[in-house]
């Protein structure tokens, strides 16, 4: 009787004993390697993966800010961190069991999300998967599909496309993640401003130019050098190619040359070998045709010149030297020109 009572007590204790939780795997997620996609998009999808891993309750996920702080303190170089070797090194610093690495790429109209989980101690790949989707909005579900497969909540169907019907099955989660996406983009933009990154305002390509030409004529009479200056007022429309190394400008002008006032049109071609420098050097070829208000003559000129310009916000200060050929003249004149351009919008 006593033995039966003891057995019953033991059975009751076991039935009501708390179920001890399985220890979570400590894991860190490196930002996805961006291939033909903006880095901010890859960073956001990396955040989706962290959120889904945390929600699975099977992993102890290191927060991104904490991870970056620790790696920065240890002077860890992020370059190459998306490789297996770099991830293992980061994992040891972070004192985690596993690291998730991967890439987000775009080929044609499709996004491809590929991830791997590596055991930090052995270097063994514990999990790998890849999914594709046809729009940026579906990346929310693509990340969820990968983590669902990892945690056993989805059937292993191989590398399957994420189609729009998946999104309809979980509308609340999609809406929440879209809100997270917007919030993260805003934070990234705010951080860039705090770090002093320049957000350049694109100039409207219309400028007003005021300049002064000095010509040295064929006689090279030094007394005439400063008596042949020409005041020029012009309006230019400037077109740049994508490399910003080639430009074309054209527009009307007015010139004043000791009573011989001309109005006309001018076009120029520019080559900028180093367009990103603080002071920008260039070579240019300009052609102009005008009408003299003083004697009703038609004037034409062709100038080949080298110059430099200093951009100052909406203004450009410039200086040029070169040679010029004018109508009814077989001689090349040396010329010096300096002035300022103001972008009026």
N, C-alpha and C positions, 0 to 999 in steps of 0.2 A: 504493500500500500504506500509505504514511504517512498519507494523507488518510483512508482507511477506518478506520485505528486511532484517529485523532482524533475522527471522527464517532461511533464506538462508545463512546469514553470520555465524550463529551458526553451521549450517550443514557443511559448508565449513571448519570451524575451527576444528570440530570434525573429519572430514575426513582426514585432514592433520596433526592432532595432533600426536606426537610421541607415539609409543606403549611402555608403561613402562615395563621394563624387570621384570620378576618374580624373587623374591629374591632367590638366590641359597641356598641350604641346606649345612651348614658347617659340614664336615665329615672328620674323620681320619681313616686310615686303619692300623690296627696292623699287623705286620708280621705274616704270616700263621704259624700255629703249624706244624712242620715237623714230620711226622710219617713214619718211614722206608724209608725216602728220605734224601738226604743231606740238611743241613740247608740253604746252599747257593742257592739251587734250589727253596726252599720255599720262600726265600727272593726275588729272581728274579720274581717269579710269583706274589708275593705281589706287586712288582713294576708295573707289567703288569696291575693289577687291578686298581692301582692309575692312571696310564696313561689313561685307558679307561674311568674311572669315570670323569677325567678332560676333556677328549675329548667330553663327552656327554653334557657338558655345563649346566648340571642340578645340579652339586655339586661344592661347594668350598672345594677342597681337600687340607688338610694340608700336606705340603711337609715332606718327611721322615726325612730329616736332621733337619728341624725346630722342628718337633715333638720330636725327640730324645733329642734335646738340651733342650727343655722345661721340658720334663720328667726327664732329668738328673739334671737340676737345682732344681727341686722339690723333688729330691732323691726318685723318683718312682722306685720300684723294678719290673723289667720285669718278674720275675718269677710269673707265674699264670696270666699274662696279657691277655692270650688267652681265659680265662674263662669270663663268663658274668660279674661277680663281678669285676674282674680286669679291664675289658674293660670300665665299667661304671666309675670306679675310675679314669682311665686315661682320659676318656672323659671330666670329670669335670675339671681336671687339664688343659686340652687343650682348654676348653671353646668351645666345639663343640656340635652340636645338636645330631649327630648320630655317632656310631662307627661300623666299619666293622671288624669282626673277622672270623676266620675259620681255616681250616687245609688242608694240602696237604699230601696225603698218597699214599702208593703203596702196592697193594696186588696182588701177582702173577706177571702178565705182565701188569697190568692196573694201571693207575694213577687216583686218585679220588680227585677232588677239591670240597670242601664244604665251603660255606660262609654264614654268617648271618649279618644283620644290626640291631643294637639295638638302641632304643631311649634312650638317656642319662638321660633325665628327668624322664621318666616313667619306664624304664627298659623293655619295650615292644619290642618284636621282630617284626620289620617292614617288613623284607624280609629275605627269606632263599632259598637257591638253592644248588644243587649238580650236577656236571657233571663228566663224566669219559672219559678217552682217552687211547689209547693203546701205545703211545710213548711220549717221552719227548718233541719232536718237536711240538706235537699237543697241548701242554699246552698253547701255544700262543693263539690258537683259543678257548680253553676251557675257559680261562679268559674272552675273548671277548664275548663268548656266555652267560656267567653269567651276565655281565654288560648290554648286549643287552636286556636280559630278564628283568633286573631291571628297565631299562629306557623305556621299552615298545617298543623296536625296534625289538623284536622277539616274536613269539607266544609262549605261555606257553604250553610246551609239556611235562612237568614233568622232571624227571631225565633222560635225553637222553644222549647217547654216542656222543662224538664229533668224527665224522668220517673224513677220509682224504679228502673227497670232499669239506668240508668247507674251507679247506686251499686253494684249487684251485680257489675259488670264490673271494678271497681277496689276490692275490699274493703280491701286493705292500706292504700292511700292514704287512704281514707275514715276508717279507724280512727286513722291517724296524725294526720289533720287534726282529728278530733274531740278527740284528746288535746291538740293545740295550742290548740284553742278553749277547753277547760277551763283550761289553763294561763294563757291570756291574760286570761280573766275573773278568775282569782285575782289576777293582777298588777294589773289595773285596780282591784279592790277594795282591795288593799294600798296602792296609790298614793293612793287617795281617803282612806284612814285617815292616811297620812303627811302629806297636805296639810291635814289638820284638818277635813275635811268631816264634818258632823254626820250620824250614823246614829241617827235618833230611834227610841227604843223606844216602841211604841204602848202607851198606857195602857189597862188594863182599866177600862171605864166605870163602876166602882162606887166611890163615895167616902163617907167619914164626915165630916159637917160639925158643927163646934162654933162657935156664934156667940152674940152678945149683942145684943138689940134694945132700943132706947130709944124710947119713944113720947111725943109731945107731944099731950095730949088737947085737946078743944075749948075748954077754959077758958084755955089758954095760961098757966097758972100756973107761973112759972119754978121755984117750989119743988117742983113735982111732976115736973119733967122727968126728974130722975134717980131718981125713986121708982117709975117705971113700967117698969123694965127687965125683959126676959124672957130667960132662958137657954134656948137651943135645942140639942138634940142630934138629928141627923137622919142617915139613910142614903139616899143618892141613886143612882139608876141614870141615867146620862147618855147620850143618843143625839144624835149630830151628823150633819148632812147632809154631802154630799161637799164642798161649798164651805166648810164649817166656820163658816158665818155664822149658821146656825140650829141651835138645840139644844132638846131637851125633857128635863126631869128629873122623876123621880117616886120616891116611897118613903115609908117610915114616919118619924115624928118623935116626940120627947118634949120638952115645954116645961115650964119651971118659972117660975111667975109669982106669987111671994109666997104659996105654999101652994096655989094653984090649978093643980095639975099636970094637964097634958093629954097624951093620946096620940092619934095619928091618922095621916092620910095627907096628903101634899102633892104637888102637881104644879106645874111652872113651865115657861114658855116663854122662851127667850133669843134675842136678836138681837145678833150681834157684827159691827159694820160693818167693823172692821179686825182680823181674827183673827190676823194674822201679827205684830202689834206686840209689843214686849217687855211693856208694860203694856196689857192688853186691856180696852177699854171696852165696855159693853153696856147694853141696856135689857131689862127682864124683867117678866113678869106671872105672879103666883103665886096659886094658890088652895089653901086647906087646910080640912080638916074633921076635928074631933077630939072626943074624949070626955073630960070633966072627971072626974078621979078623986076630986076633993074634993066636988063637989055633983051629980054624975051628969048634968050638962047637956051638950048638944051645942053645940060652938062651931064657927063657920065664919068665914073671913076671905078677903079678896081684896086683894092688894097690887100696886101699880104702882110700879116702882122703876128707878133708874139706878145703875150701879155700875162699879167697875173691879176687875180681878183681876190678880195678879202670879204667874205660874207659876214654881215653884221645884222642878224635878224632879217628885217624886210628890206635891207639896203645892201648894196655891193659897191665897194670902192675898187676902182681898177686903174691900171696903167698899161700902156702898149707902146711898142716900137715896131717900125716896119717900113715898107716901101709902098708907094702909091703911083699908079699910072692914070693920067687924066686924058679926057678927050682932046684931040688936036695937039697932043704932045707925044713925042717919041722918047722922052726922058723919064726915068724913074726918080721920084722925089722921096727923100728920106722923111719920115714923119714920126712925131711923138704925140701921144694922146693920153689924156688922163681925165677922170671924171667919176661920176657916181650914178648908180641905177637905183631907183626906188620902186619896189613892187607895190602897186597902188591899192591892192585889195588884201 
